[in-house]
Amino acid sequence: MVLHLYGSSKATCTRRVATVLHEKGVPFVLHPIDIMKGEQKSVEYLEKQPFGQVPYIDDDGFILYESRAICQYIALKYADRGVPLIPTDLNGQALFYQAASTETANFDPYAQAVVKEKVFKPMFGMEPDQKVFDDALAVLTSKLDVYEKILSKQKYLAGDVSNIS
């Protein structure tokens, strides 16, 4: 059966899942959710994704939301297909989850704040808050400096590709 992805093709989280699906060679159908119209807040949608956010998947009746959880599910379920995405050895897995946690805590909140102020607020006819933007950008810049230090010593945030089999 084909996997069903419900989300907005413009949303970063939906694109994150679609990227993993493509990398693993998993066929899927994208069901567009118009977030500008608030379709993610409909009663029907909330039955599947109670927070009213995109995306969620329906994998033959198995419903899963939160893009990072979906990505890990796909990477593990289809480990034998496409590009290996999660290491199989303990140290490699630890480094993978460390990198994933680092992205969640040290990149995403600040990048999201920057994008919210300069992209989404104007898209919804709202006025961006320059101070919020400046503060988020300053923190993001300092976090990216740390990424640079890490990446000057290794190819990927989770180490070298040799730990993925």
TINU-781921 format. One record per residue (C-alpha): x, y, z; residue number from 0. Coordinates in Angstrom, 1 decimal. Example, Ala and Ser with C-alpha at 12.3 -4.5 7.8 and 13.67 -1.06 7.14 Angstrom:
<atoms>
<atom><x>12.3</x><y>-4.5</y><z>7.8</z><k>0</k></atom>
<atom><x>13.7</x><y>-1.1</y><z>7.1</z><k>1</k></atom>
</atoms>
This chain:
<atoms>
<atom><x>0.0</x><y>0.0</y><z>0.0</z><k>0</k></atom>
<atom><x>1.1</x><y>3.6</y><z>-0.7</z><k>1</k></atom>
<atom><x>2.0</x><y>5.8</y><z>2.2</z><k>2</k></atom>
<atom><x>-0.1</x><y>9.0</y><z>2.5</z><k>3</k></atom>
<atom><x>1.5</x><y>12.3</y><z>3.6</z><k>4</k></atom>
<atom><x>-0.9</x><y>15.0</y><z>4.7</z><k>5</k></atom>
<atom><x>0.7</x><y>18.5</y><z>4.8</z><k>6</k></atom>
<atom><x>1.6</x><y>21.7</y><z>3.0</z><k>7</k></atom>
<atom><x>4.3</x><y>21.4</y><z>0.3</z><k>8</k></atom>
<atom><x>5.5</x><y>24.8</y><z>1.5</z><k>9</k></atom>
<atom><x>5.9</x><y>23.8</y><z>5.1</z><k>10</k></atom>
<atom><x>9.4</x><y>22.8</y><z>6.2</z><k>11</k></atom>
<atom><x>8.2</x><y>19.9</y><z>8.3</z><k>12</k></atom>
<atom><x>6.3</x><y>18.4</y><z>5.4</z><k>13</k></atom>
<atom><x>9.4</x><y>18.8</y><z>3.1</z><k>14</k></atom>
<atom><x>11.5</x><y>17.2</y><z>5.8</z><k>15</k></atom>
<atom><x>9.3</x><y>14.0</y><z>5.6</z><k>16</k></atom>
<atom><x>9.1</x><y>14.1</y><z>1.8</z><k>17</k></atom>
<atom><x>12.9</x><y>14.3</y><z>1.6</z><k>18</k></atom>
<atom><x>13.3</x><y>11.2</y><z>3.7</z><k>19</k></atom>
<atom><x>10.6</x><y>9.4</y><z>1.6</z><k>20</k></atom>
<atom><x>12.5</x><y>10.3</y><z>-1.5</z><k>21</k></atom>
<atom><x>15.9</x><y>9.3</y><z>-0.1</z><k>22</k></atom>
<atom><x>14.4</x><y>5.9</y><z>0.9</z><k>23</k></atom>
<atom><x>12.6</x><y>5.4</y><z>-2.4</z><k>24</k></atom>
<atom><x>9.2</x><y>5.1</y><z>-0.7</z><k>25</k></atom>
<atom><x>6.2</x><y>5.8</y><z>-2.9</z><k>26</k></atom>
<atom><x>3.8</x><y>8.2</y><z>-1.3</z><k>27</k></atom>
<atom><x>0.8</x><y>10.4</y><z>-2.1</z><k>28</k></atom>
<atom><x>0.9</x><y>14.0</y><z>-0.9</z><k>29</k></atom>
<atom><x>-2.5</x><y>15.2</y><z>0.3</z><k>30</k></atom>
<atom><x>-2.2</x><y>19.0</y><z>0.2</z><k>31</k></atom>
<atom><x>-3.4</x><y>20.8</y><z>3.4</z><k>32</k></atom>
<atom><x>-3.9</x><y>24.5</y><z>2.8</z><k>33</k></atom>
<atom><x>-2.6</x><y>26.1</y><z>6.0</z><k>34</k></atom>
<atom><x>-3.5</x><y>29.6</y><z>4.7</z><k>35</k></atom>
<atom><x>-7.2</x><y>28.5</y><z>4.9</z><k>36</k></atom>
<atom><x>-6.7</x><y>26.7</y><z>8.2</z><k>37</k></atom>
<atom><x>-7.5</x><y>23.2</y><z>6.9</z><k>38</k></atom>
<atom><x>-5.1</x><y>21.8</y><z>9.6</z><k>39</k></atom>
<atom><x>-7.5</x><y>23.0</y><z>12.2</z><k>40</k></atom>
<atom><x>-10.6</x><y>21.2</y><z>10.8</z><k>41</k></atom>
<atom><x>-12.3</x><y>18.7</y><z>13.0</z><k>42</k></atom>
<atom><x>-11.4</x><y>15.9</y><z>10.5</z><k>43</k></atom>
<atom><x>-7.7</x><y>16.8</y><z>10.5</z><k>44</k></atom>
<atom><x>-7.6</x><y>17.2</y><z>14.3</z><k>45</k></atom>
<atom><x>-8.8</x><y>13.6</y><z>14.6</z><k>46</k></atom>
<atom><x>-5.4</x><y>12.6</y><z>13.1</z><k>47</k></atom>
<atom><x>-3.2</x><y>15.4</y><z>14.3</z><k>48</k></atom>
<atom><x>-4.6</x><y>16.8</y><z>17.6</z><k>49</k></atom>
<atom><x>-2.2</x><y>19.8</y><z>17.6</z><k>50</k></atom>
<atom><x>-3.5</x><y>21.0</y><z>14.2</z><k>51</k></atom>
<atom><x>0.0</x><y>21.1</y><z>12.6</z><k>52</k></atom>
<atom><x>1.4</x><y>19.6</y><z>9.5</z><k>53</k></atom>
<atom><x>2.3</x><y>16.9</y><z>8.6</z><k>54</k></atom>
<atom><x>1.0</x><y>13.5</y><z>9.5</z><k>55</k></atom>
<atom><x>1.2</x><y>10.2</y><z>7.7</z><k>56</k></atom>
<atom><x>-1.2</x><y>7.4</y><z>7.2</z><k>57</k></atom>
<atom><x>0.7</x><y>4.2</y><z>6.6</z><k>58</k></atom>
<atom><x>-1.9</x><y>1.6</y><z>6.0</z><k>59</k></atom>
<atom><x>-4.0</x><y>2.8</y><z>8.9</z><k>60</k></atom>
<atom><x>-1.0</x><y>3.6</y><z>11.2</z><k>61</k></atom>
<atom><x>-1.3</x><y>7.4</y><z>11.9</z><k>62</k></atom>
<atom><x>1.9</x><y>9.2</y><z>13.0</z><k>63</k></atom>
<atom><x>2.5</x><y>12.9</y><z>13.4</z><k>64</k></atom>
<atom><x>5.6</x><y>15.1</y><z>14.2</z><k>65</k></atom>
<atom><x>7.9</x><y>15.3</y><z>11.3</z><k>66</k></atom>
<atom><x>11.1</x><y>14.0</y><z>13.1</z><k>67</k></atom>
<atom><x>9.2</x><y>11.0</y><z>14.5</z><k>68</k></atom>
<atom><x>7.9</x><y>10.3</y><z>11.0</z><k>69</k></atom>
<atom><x>11.3</x><y>10.5</y><z>9.5</z><k>70</k></atom>
<atom><x>12.8</x><y>8.1</y><z>12.0</z><k>71</k></atom>
<atom><x>9.9</x><y>5.7</y><z>11.5</z><k>72</k></atom>
<atom><x>10.4</x><y>5.8</y><z>7.7</z><k>73</k></atom>
<atom><x>14.2</x><y>5.4</y><z>8.0</z><k>74</k></atom>
<atom><x>13.8</x><y>2.4</y><z>10.3</z><k>75</k></atom>
<atom><x>10.9</x><y>0.8</y><z>8.5</z><k>76</k></atom>
<atom><x>12.7</x><y>1.0</y><z>5.2</z><k>77</k></atom>
<atom><x>16.2</x><y>0.6</y><z>6.4</z><k>78</k></atom>
<atom><x>17.0</x><y>-1.8</y><z>3.5</z><k>79</k></atom>
<atom><x>15.9</x><y>0.7</y><z>0.9</z><k>80</k></atom>
<atom><x>17.6</x><y>3.7</y><z>-0.6</z><k>81</k></atom>
<atom><x>20.2</x><y>5.7</y><z>1.3</z><k>82</k></atom>
<atom><x>21.0</x><y>4.4</y><z>4.9</z><k>83</k></atom>
<atom><x>20.0</x><y>7.3</y><z>7.2</z><k>84</k></atom>
<atom><x>20.4</x><y>5.9</y><z>10.7</z><k>85</k></atom>
<atom><x>23.5</x><y>4.0</y><z>11.8</z><k>86</k></atom>
<atom><x>23.2</x><y>0.4</y><z>13.1</z><k>87</k></atom>
<atom><x>26.0</x><y>0.4</y><z>15.6</z><k>88</k></atom>
<atom><x>25.5</x><y>1.8</y><z>19.1</z><k>89</k></atom>
<atom><x>28.1</x><y>4.6</y><z>18.9</z><k>90</k></atom>
<atom><x>26.8</x><y>5.7</y><z>15.5</z><k>91</k></atom>
<atom><x>23.2</x><y>5.7</y><z>16.8</z><k>92</k></atom>
<atom><x>24.2</x><y>7.8</y><z>19.8</z><k>93</k></atom>
<atom><x>26.0</x><y>10.3</y><z>17.5</z><k>94</k></atom>
<atom><x>22.9</x><y>10.3</y><z>15.2</z><k>95</k></atom>
<atom><x>20.5</x><y>11.1</y><z>18.1</z><k>96</k></atom>
<atom><x>22.9</x><y>13.7</y><z>19.5</z><k>97</k></atom>
<atom><x>22.9</x><y>15.4</y><z>16.1</z><k>98</k></atom>
<atom><x>19.1</x><y>15.2</y><z>15.9</z><k>99</k></atom>
<atom><x>18.8</x><y>16.6</y><z>19.4</z><k>100</k></atom>
<atom><x>21.2</x><y>19.4</y><z>18.5</z><k>101</k></atom>
<atom><x>19.2</x><y>20.4</y><z>15.5</z><k>102</k></atom>
<atom><x>15.9</x><y>20.3</y><z>17.5</z><k>103</k></atom>
<atom><x>17.3</x><y>22.4</y><z>20.4</z><k>104</k></atom>
<atom><x>20.0</x><y>24.6</y><z>18.8</z><k>105</k></atom>
<atom><x>18.9</x><y>25.3</y><z>15.3</z><k>106</k></atom>
<atom><x>15.2</x><y>24.9</y><z>14.7</z><k>107</k></atom>
<atom><x>13.7</x><y>27.2</y><z>17.3</z><k>108</k></atom>
<atom><x>15.8</x><y>30.1</y><z>16.2</z><k>109</k></atom>
<atom><x>15.5</x><y>29.5</y><z>12.4</z><k>110</k></atom>
<atom><x>11.8</x><y>29.1</y><z>12.9</z><k>111</k></atom>
<atom><x>11.6</x><y>32.5</y><z>14.7</z><k>112</k></atom>
<atom><x>13.6</x><y>34.2</y><z>11.9</z><k>113</k></atom>
<atom><x>11.3</x><y>32.7</y><z>9.2</z><k>114</k></atom>
<atom><x>8.2</x><y>33.5</y><z>11.2</z><k>115</k></atom>
<atom><x>9.0</x><y>37.1</y><z>11.4</z><k>116</k></atom>
<atom><x>10.2</x><y>37.7</y><z>7.9</z><k>117</k></atom>
<atom><x>8.1</x><y>35.2</y><z>5.9</z><k>118</k></atom>
<atom><x>5.0</x><y>34.0</y><z>7.7</z><k>119</k></atom>
<atom><x>3.9</x><y>37.1</y><z>9.4</z><k>120</k></atom>
<atom><x>3.9</x><y>39.2</y><z>6.2</z><k>121</k></atom>
<atom><x>2.2</x><y>36.2</y><z>4.4</z><k>122</k></atom>
<atom><x>-0.6</x><y>36.5</y><z>6.9</z><k>123</k></atom>
<atom><x>-0.7</x><y>40.3</y><z>6.7</z><k>124</k></atom>
<atom><x>0.9</x><y>40.7</y><z>10.1</z><k>125</k></atom>
<atom><x>3.7</x><y>43.1</y><z>11.0</z><k>126</k></atom>
<atom><x>7.1</x><y>41.5</y><z>11.7</z><k>127</k></atom>
<atom><x>8.7</x><y>42.3</y><z>15.0</z><k>128</k></atom>
<atom><x>12.2</x><y>43.5</y><z>14.2</z><k>129</k></atom>
<atom><x>13.5</x><y>42.9</y><z>17.8</z><k>130</k></atom>
<atom><x>12.3</x><y>39.3</y><z>17.8</z><k>131</k></atom>
<atom><x>13.9</x><y>38.8</y><z>14.4</z><k>132</k></atom>
<atom><x>17.2</x><y>40.4</y><z>15.5</z><k>133</k></atom>
<atom><x>17.3</x><y>38.5</y><z>18.8</z><k>134</k></atom>
<atom><x>16.6</x><y>35.1</y><z>17.1</z><k>135</k></atom>
<atom><x>19.1</x><y>35.8</y><z>14.3</z><k>136</k></atom>
<atom><x>21.8</x><y>36.7</y><z>16.9</z><k>137</k></atom>
<atom><x>21.3</x><y>33.4</y><z>18.7</z><k>138</k></atom>
<atom><x>21.0</x><y>31.5</y><z>15.5</z><k>139</k></atom>
<atom><x>24.3</x><y>33.0</y><z>14.3</z><k>140</k></atom>
<atom><x>26.1</x><y>32.0</y><z>17.5</z><k>141</k></atom>
<atom><x>24.7</x><y>28.5</y><z>17.2</z><k>142</k></atom>
<atom><x>25.9</x><y>28.3</y><z>13.6</z><k>143</k></atom>
<atom><x>29.3</x><y>29.3</y><z>14.8</z><k>144</k></atom>
<atom><x>29.3</x><y>26.2</y><z>17.0</z><k>145</k></atom>
<atom><x>28.1</x><y>24.1</y><z>14.0</z><k>146</k></atom>
<atom><x>31.1</x><y>25.5</y><z>12.0</z><k>147</k></atom>
<atom><x>33.5</x><y>24.4</y><z>14.7</z><k>148</k></atom>
<atom><x>32.1</x><y>20.9</y><z>14.8</z><k>149</k></atom>
<atom><x>32.0</x><y>20.6</y><z>11.0</z><k>150</k></atom>
<atom><x>35.6</x><y>21.8</y><z>10.6</z><k>151</k></atom>
<atom><x>36.6</x><y>18.5</y><z>12.3</z><k>152</k></atom>
<atom><x>34.1</x><y>16.1</y><z>10.7</z><k>153</k></atom>
<atom><x>32.0</x><y>15.8</y><z>7.5</z><k>154</k></atom>
<atom><x>28.6</x><y>15.7</y><z>9.2</z><k>155</k></atom>
<atom><x>27.1</x><y>16.7</y><z>12.5</z><k>156</k></atom>
<atom><x>26.8</x><y>13.1</y><z>13.4</z><k>157</k></atom>
<atom><x>30.3</x><y>12.2</y><z>12.4</z><k>158</k></atom>
<atom><x>31.6</x><y>10.5</y><z>9.4</z><k>159</k></atom>
<atom><x>29.6</x><y>8.3</y><z>7.0</z><k>160</k></atom>
<atom><x>31.6</x><y>5.3</y><z>8.0</z><k>161</k></atom>
<atom><x>29.3</x><y>4.7</y><z>10.9</z><k>162</k></atom>
<atom><x>26.3</x><y>4.1</y><z>8.6</z><k>163</k></atom>
<atom><x>26.0</x><y>0.6</y><z>7.2</z><k>164</k></atom>
</atoms>
